[in-house]
Amino acid sequence: MPQRILSDDDVRLYHDAGYTLAKGLFAPDEIDLLRRSAREDHEIDRRSFGRADGEGGVVRLSLWNHPGDGIYGMFARSERVVRSCEKLLGGEVYHYHSKMILKDARVGGAWAWHQDYGYWYQNGLLQPLLTSVFIAVDPCTRENGCLQVIRGSHHCGRVNHVLTGEQAGADRERVDEILKRPDHFPLVHVEMAPGDALFFDCNLLHRSDQNRSEHPRWAMICCYNAARNDPYKESHHPRYTPLRVVSDTAIKEVGVKRFSDDPSDVAWLDDRRDSSAKSLLKDGHR
């Protein structure tokens, strides 16, 4: 079985590079259950909303705050993911939110260069003690807009963010200067097979191109905050909420019965409350 918790070498790489790629973290039959569930889930489609990318495209995504007992929750609460995040962040973590990125064939939009902490800083998070887990549902290639990262860029600290289209993007002058130093901050296209998982630091600069291929690039991203980094104020994402970790076998146990049950057993985030980008303008970041 490919199930595993990140090794000590993986953790060292994560802190040095800002990310680590766990190939085959999820078995083909597990990721097939997630793919089929997401494709056939009317709630994912109904609750998805778009973000203009400033390049003529639109990124479509669905978000939720609390994982439930359905297939999405089993991935987010699985022992191999949660225990890995605990090793990366040095203690107990809780689920900050998850999202499904629906980058469809030929129409899926781009993401501007950004840091997740650039979005989340204003939510009352005092330290950048958050990590994201990008789970490839479809193959992620250069042609269909795979994730691009600037290795080591998390060491630059939080960069100011401004709106690009309807997305909050990192200050391009600073990003361009970072990219001028490829010996220290190389640009990496992270191509992934279904079931691979990329763990990355909340200050890692990353982006993706539009999907102009004939193939979709759907991905699920689970985000976690250190329990000791509990926000000091309320926001549209949760404060500390104990996370009920499940056995790695739960994915297939729940997935098998998914097609007779509701897979959307999650606490959906109302897109009208998704203020990560809009609040940057509201708070005077222009």
N, C-alpha and C positions, 0 to 999 in steps of 0.2 A: 504493500500500500504506500502511496506517496505522502500520506499524512505525516506531518512532522512539525515540531516547533523550531523556530529559527535557532541556529547554532550560535555559539559564542563568536565564531568567525563572521557569521552573518551580521551579528550585532556590531562588531568592530567596523565592518565595511559600511554599515548604515551610518554610523556616527562620523566616519571619515568622508564618505561620498555624499551622504544625505539620502541614500536609498539603498535597498537591497532587493534583488529579484529572486523570488522563490519559485523555481520552475516546477510545474506539475504539483503545486500545493493541493489542488483538487483533482480528483480522478476524472477521467472522461465521462463516466456515467453520472457523477455528481454534477459536473458542469452542464451536462445535457439536461438534467432535471431543471437547473436554473434557467437555461436558455428557453426550454419549452414553456416553463412557467411564465417567464417574462413576456414571451412572444404572444401567449394566449391569454394574458391577464388584461382584461378590459380596464381595470382600475389603473394600471400603469399607464395605459394610453390616455384614459380620461383625465387623469390627474397630472399629466405631463404639461409642461409649459416651455415656451421658447425664450431664448436670450439672443438678441442680435449680436453678431460678433464684430461689427464694424468693418467687415470685409464683404458684405453682401450676403452672408449666410446666417443661419439661425441654428443654435444649439438647442436640442430638446432634452429635457431631463425631468425626472420625478424624484421627490425628496420625502423622507420620513425621519422622524426624530427617535422614536422608540421601536426596537425590534419586537415582533410578536412571536407567535409559535408556529408560523408558516415557514415556507421554504426560505424566504429572505432572512427571517430571523435566525434560522438555523445556520446560515452562512455567517452572519454577523456575530452570533453568540458561540460559534464553534470553538472548541478548546484550542485547536491549532492556531487560530487567528488571535484569540484573546490572550493566550499565554505568550505568544510571540510579541504582541504589543506591550505586555507587561515587562518583558525583558528589555524591550527598546526604551521604554519610558521609566524603568526602574521602580515599579510598584503597581498598585491597583489602578485599573483603568475603568472608564465607563463609556458607553456608546454615546457619542456626540451627535451623530446623525449618519444616515446612509442615503445614497442616491443611485439611480440608474441613469446612465448617460446613453441616450438613444441616438447615436450618430448613424443615421440611415444612409443607405447607398445613394450616391450622387447629390444628396441634398444636405448632409450633416455638416453643420457649421464648425468653425474653428474656435479654439479657446486662446485668448491673448496670454502673453507671459504674465504669470502671477504667482504669488505665494498664498497658500491657504490661510496662513496667519495674517496676511494682509487683509483678508476678508473678516477673520474672526477676532482680531485684536479689539475691535470696538464692542465686542460682546461681553466685556468684563473679564477676559482671560489675561491674567497678569504675567504668565510665563508661556513661552512657546513649547509647552509640553504636550503636544498633540501629534498624532501620526495618522496617516491615511493608508488604506489597503485597497489598491486598484486590482480588481479581479477581472481578468479577461474572459468575457462570455463568448465573443467571436475572436478570430485571429486579428491581431493588431499589427498592421504593417505600415510602411511609409505611404503606400498607395491609399490606404483608407483612413489615414490620420492618426497614427499611433502617437502615444505620449512622447514628448521631447522634454528632456531635463538638462539643466546645467549642473554637471557634477561638481559638488563642493560648494555650490552657491549658498547653501544654508549658513555657511560660515560668515557670509556678508551681513547677517542680521536682517531684521524686517526692513523692507523697502516701501516707500510711500506708494500708494495705489490711487489711480484716477480712473474715471470711466472711459471705456472704449466701446462705443456702441452702447449696449445695455450690460456690458460686463465690466467689472473692476479689474484693471490691469496694472501691473507694476510700472513705475516710472521708466519710460523707454530710454531716456538718456542714461540712466544708471545701468539698465540691462545691457544696452549697447556697449557700454564701457566694460562691463563684466565679460561680454562675449569677445572683446578685443584681447583677452588674456587666456587663450585656449590652453596654454600649458598648465595653467592653474585651474581653469574653469572650462573644461571641454564640453561641447554640446553633444548629447547622446540621444539617438533615436531608440526608444525602448520598444523593440518588436517583441511581441508575446504570442504564445499559443494559448488556446482556450484552456483554462485551469491554472495558468500561471498567475502569480500574485506579486505585485510590486508594493513594498512597504516604503513609504517616503516621509521625510521630515516636513513639518508644516511650514518651514521657511525655505524649502527647496523651490527654486524657480522652475516652473514647468509650463508647457503649452501644448497645443496640438493643431495640426492643419485641418482644413476642410476635407471631407470625404468626397472625393471626385471619382471614386472607383465604383464598380458594380456590386460591391460587397458591404454589408452593414458592419459597423464596429460598435457593438453594444458592450457596455462594461458596468459592473457594480462597484461602487466605491464606498467602503465602510470607514468612518472616521471615529477616532477615540481620543478622549482627553484623560490626562492623569487625574485620579481622584483628588490628589492634593492640590490640583490646580483649579478647584471649584470656582466658577465665575463669581465675582462679587456683586453682580447685578443680574436681573432677569433679562432674557433676550428671546429671540425666536428659536434658539436651540437650547437644550435642557441644561440645568445645573446638575450637580452630581446625583446620579440615580444608580443604585446598585445593579450590577449586570449579572443576570443568571446565566452562567456558562453551561453549555450543553456538550455532551460527548460528541466526538467526531462522527460517530455512527448515526447521529440524529438527522443528518442531511438526507441520507437515503431512506431512513425510516419515515420521515415526514414527507419526503418527496414522492414516495411511492403512493401515498394516499392523497397527495396534492390535487390530483385531477378529479377527485370527487368532493374536495373541500375548497374553501376560499384561500388562495395563496396570499391575498393582500391583508393579512392579519398584522398590520403595522399601524403605528400612529402617524398618519400622513401629515406632512407639513403643508398647510394652506399656502399656495403660491402668493397670495396677497400679503402674507407675513414674511416672505423671503426677502428680508431687507439687507442682505449682505452687500449687494451692490448699491442699492438705492440709498442706503444710509450714509454712504460715503459723501454723496452730494448734500444730504440733509445735515450732516455734521460739518460741512464746510470744506471737505477735501475735494478740490477742483483741479 
